[in-house]
Amino acid sequence: MFMQQTADPAGIITPELSEKAAASIGNTLQTPVIDYDGGVTIGNTRSVTIADSENTSQMHTLTFATYAWGFTIVPSNFMNNEVSIQRDFQRKFEKYLYKFGETLDAATIAALSTAKTQVIADALNYSVVGNAIQGTFAQRETIIGDINPMMAANDHFGMIHLLGNAGYESVIRNLSEKDIYNAENKTLQYSDKELHFSTRIPNAAGEFANAYAVQSGSVGILTRFERESLLGTQMADGTEWGIDTLPMLNFPVGTYFYESKGDFSAQMGAATADNTRARKEHYGFAVDVAILTPYNSDPTTIANPIVKATILS
């Protein structure tokens, strides 16, 4: 969801900001924002004099977190080995790939939790507990559709992205059984939304499902890379930096490669006992990530376009 909204031309991340972020290593990256001004009034007379109505702007600092990992391969240890070097490389690569995906997933959900609206103008017939809309289990078939009017009551309109956990997926799958040719058509509850699911949205005791409803274009992700990766540096000893795209995640990452030599005879027991002088390959990956949610100058009085919706057991 975050990556999809990052690419949204009407979203909060512009191409210029993405370019600045990619090369911002070593600098503090800031972006201009304007505070909400709810104190304006509409008059009922025409005046000769027009009063000033200046905006208050800020420079908002973006916070990056570094994610880095790596592994090594001793190519000669795979001579006469039942496990091929390619299989070993792929398994090492993928276990970190999946872990990175899980880590990013958890970080984006934490960001949504922090940025969820503290203002809910009209909760309809649902409860509001801990800045979350709370529906009973009996309301599970209506809460998804009712998210639209509740967000509209907060003056947030347009496409809604719904990021739910297993409980919400269960509800939607059951709703999909009541399609156009049934006595009741329940698909309108969710068919106007972009659906996403995560296994890292927790349920507290007594809860069946949790989700975040996000107005399209409200969130995004920025990435930046170390200087040598940006330069694509290649050293005489074979050390290389670069930038590549991770498969499956389709996420950019900085790469780092170098070689060393040593005694790796104990690495695979008796199968490599003779390998006392061998070459080792070192593969490194790193990227700085900033997770963006909407800037809000007064979240206690101004509604954010992110709503948490809980279904009780």
N, C-alpha and C positions, 0 to 999 in steps of 0.2 A: 504494500500500500504506500509506504513512504517513497519507494523508488518510482512508483507510477506517478505519484503526485509531484515528485521532483521534476519529472519531464513535462508536467502540465504547463503549457504556455501562459495560462492565467494564474499559475501558482505563485507561492511566495519566493521561490528561488528563480532568479533571472540567469540567463547565460553569462552575463557579466560577473555576477556574484560567484558562479561556479568556477569561472576562470581565475578570479582573484583568489578563491579558496585553494585551488589546486597548487598554486605557487606561493602560498602565504607562510610556509614553514619559517620559523624564526621571528615572525611578526605577530602582532595582535590584530586579528581581523575584526573589523567593525562594519556595521551597515546602518545607514540612516533610517530612523523610524519616526513617526509622528504620533503624538499622544492623542487619544480620543477626546473630543470636546463636546460634551453633552449639554453645555450651558447656553447654547444659542437659542434664540427665540424667533418666531415669525410674527411680524407686526401686522397691523391692519390699516396703516396709513402710509401714503407716499411722502418721503422726506427729501428735502433738497440736499441734506447732508447725509452722506453714507459713513457710518462708523467703521473703525478698524475691526478686524476679526482675525488676529494673527494666530498661527499654529505654533505649538510648542514641539520642537523636534529634539530627538536624542540620538546619540551614537550608541547603538546596541552591540555589545561585545559577544562574539560567537565563541562557544567553548568546544574545543576538540578533545577527543580521547584517542590515545594511540593503541592500536591493536597490532601485535607482532607475533610471529611464530616461525618455525623452521625445522628442518630435519637434514639428515646426512645419508649418503649412500657410498658404500665401498664397492665399486663395480666388480673388481676381481673376486670378491667373496661369493659371487653368484656363478662362477665357473663350476660346472658339475653340481649345481644346486637344483633341488626339485622346485624351488620357488624362483621364478624368473625375476630379473632386475626390474622389468617393466611392471610386473605385478606388485612387487615390493614398493616401488615408487608410487604407484597408484593408490595402494592402501594407505601409505603414509600421508600422501597428499589429501586424500578424501577425508581421513579422520580429522584433520585440522580444518578442512573446508566445512564439514558439517558443524564442527564446534564453533567456528567463526559465525556461521549462519545462525546458530542457536544464540550466541552471545549478542549479535546485532538485534535479533528478534526480541530478546529480553530487554535490551536497552531502549528500543523504540516503544515497547509497551510501558516501561517505566516513565518515559517522556510523556506518553499520553495520559498516564495516571496523574502526573504532576500538573499537566496543562488542562485537565478536564474542567469544564465550566463550574463555577461556584454559584452561578445565577441560573435559575430555571424559572422563567416567568409564568409558565402554565404547565403543571405536571398532570393535567387532566385528572383521571381518577387513580393515579399511581401515587405511591409514597416517595418522599425524597429523604434519603438517609446517607450521611457522609458525602454530600455533593454527588450522589448517584440516584438516578431514577430506579425505583424498586417496584417490580411487579410480582404478584403472586403466581403460583404455578398455574392457576386457572386462567391467568391473563397472558400466558406464554404465547398464544396464537394472535394476540392483538398488539403486544408491545412493540414488535418490529415495525408494523405499519404506523403506529402512533408516534414513533420517533420523529416522523416528518412534521406533523403539526406542532410538536413540542419544540423542535428546533426552529420552526417558523415563528413561534411565539417569542423566541429569542432574537428574531430578525436575521436568521440564517437560512438561506434558501439554496436551491440548486442541487446538484448530484450529491448523494450521501454515500460515503464508503462505510461499510459495516465490518468491523474486525471483531470476530467472536471466537469463543472457545468451543470445546466439544459440545457443550450443552446447547449453544445456539445452532450449531450445525445439525444437531438432532432435531431441534424445533423446525428448522427450515426444510429438512428432509421429510418430516411428517406433513408440513404444510404443502409441499410439492405433490403429495398424493391427491390433494383436493384441487385438481386442475380444472380446465375449462369445461370439460364434459361431465363434471360431477354436480351434485345438487348444490354444493357450495364451491366457489372458486376462491381459494385462499392465496393464490400466487401473487395477487396485488400487494400483499403484505411486504414482500421482499423483492419483487421483480424490477422495481425502480431503483434498486440500490446496487452498488458494486460490492460484491461479497468477498471477504478474505477471512481466513481462519488461522488460529495459532494455538498450539498446545501449551503455551507459556502464559496464558491469562488465567490466574488461579481463581478458584471458588473458595470463599470462606465457609465456615460451618453454617449449614442451613441454606446454602445457595446452590441452585441447579445450573445456572449459566451466567456468564458475564460477557459484555461486549462494549466496544467503543464505537460510537457513530461520529464520523468526521466529515465535515463539509469539504467537498473537493477543492484542492489547491491550498489547503491550510497547513500542510506539513511537508517536510522534505529532508533530504540528506545532502551534506556537503562532504567532500573528501579532499585531502591534501597529501602531498608526498615529500619525501626527503629530497634534498637538493641534488644529490648525485643521480637519483632516479629521474628527476626532471631533465637533467643534462644527458642522460643515457650514457654515463661514463663507462669506459672500458679501459682497464689497466693492462700493462705489459705482462703482468703475471697471471692474466686470465680472469681477474676479478671484474664482475659486471654488475651494473645497476640498470633498472629499467622500470617500465610500467606496463602491466598486462591486465587482462580481464579474467576474473575467476569464472570457470564454467559453472553451470547450474545456477549460481547466484547472480551471474551477469554483473559482477561488482568489480570496480577497478581496484588494483592493489599494486604497491611498489614491490619490485623484485630485487634480490641480491644473491649473487653467486660467487663462490670462490672455491679453490682447491687447496688441499693440504696433503701431507704424507705422514705415515706413522706405522706403528705395529698394531695391526688389527687381527692378530691371530686368535684372540680369545673371543671374538665377537660372535661366532657361530659354533663354538665348541670344536670338536674334532674335525669338522668339515673344513675349518679354516686354520688349523693349527700351524700350517706352514707359511701363512701369510704375514710374515714379520715385517715386511717393507712394502707398503701399498699406497695407492692414491685414494683419497677420500673427496667426495663432492659435497659441498655445503649449499643448501637451498634455503633462502630466507625470504620472508614476505612481511610487509608492513604497510599500514595505512592509518592516517589520522581521519577520524570521522566526527562530524558535528551533526547532531540530530536537532532539526528545527521544528518548533511548534509556534503558534501565532504569538506575536508580541502583544502584550496587554498592559496598558499603563495603570489600570486599576481593576484587577480581577475580581474583587469583592463586589463591584457594582456593574461591571461590564461583562456581558456573556461571551465566553469563548465558543468557537464553533466545534467543540469536542464534547460529546455527552456520553457519560458512562451509564449503561443500562443493565440492571441486575434482575434475574428471575430467581425467585426463592424456590426451595424444594417443595 
